Amino acid sequence: MYPVNLHKTEILGVVRLIIEPDGKNGEIAFIVAGPWQGLGLGLKMVNYMIEICEDKGLETVYAFMLPDNQ
């Protein structure tokens, strides 16, 4: 997991990657603290994680999103 701590006093969001045993597929999951939602932080974390997935040679990356999330 890669905690995002821009202000060095609180964690604003967390993103993680779980690579499946086949080494070709991975699931990403992320969360952004309420006050920081809607500011593009989640997108930055996901884009960063996609770069990591590409570096690791993953073929497929997926995430599950609850219908309530915006």
C-alpha positions, -999 to +999 in steps of 0.1 A: +000+000+000+011+035-007-003+061+018-006+096+005+006+121+031+009+155+015+008+176+047+029+152+067+002+153+095-026+132+081-031+104+056-053+118+028-058+085+009-045+050+005-041+029-027-031-008-028-023-034-054-030-071-050-013-092-077-030-125-084-009-157-082-006-159-120+014-127-119-005-113-149-036-097-132-040-074-103-067-056-083-063-020-072-083-005-043-082+030-031-099+054-006-097+091-002-106+108+031-139+127+030-126+163+030-102+155+002-128+138-021-136+155-054-102+172-058-086+146-081-065+128-055-081+095-062-073+099-099-037+107-092-034+076-070-050+053-096-028+067-124+003+062-102-007+026-095-014+019-132+022+030-138+034+005-112+013-022-128+028-015-162+063-016-147+054-050-132+042-063-166+006-069-155-018-076-184-050-068-166-058-044-137-093-041-122-111-025-094-146-029-079-166+002-072-197+004-050-227+020-067-229+046-039-194+059-047-192+089-070 
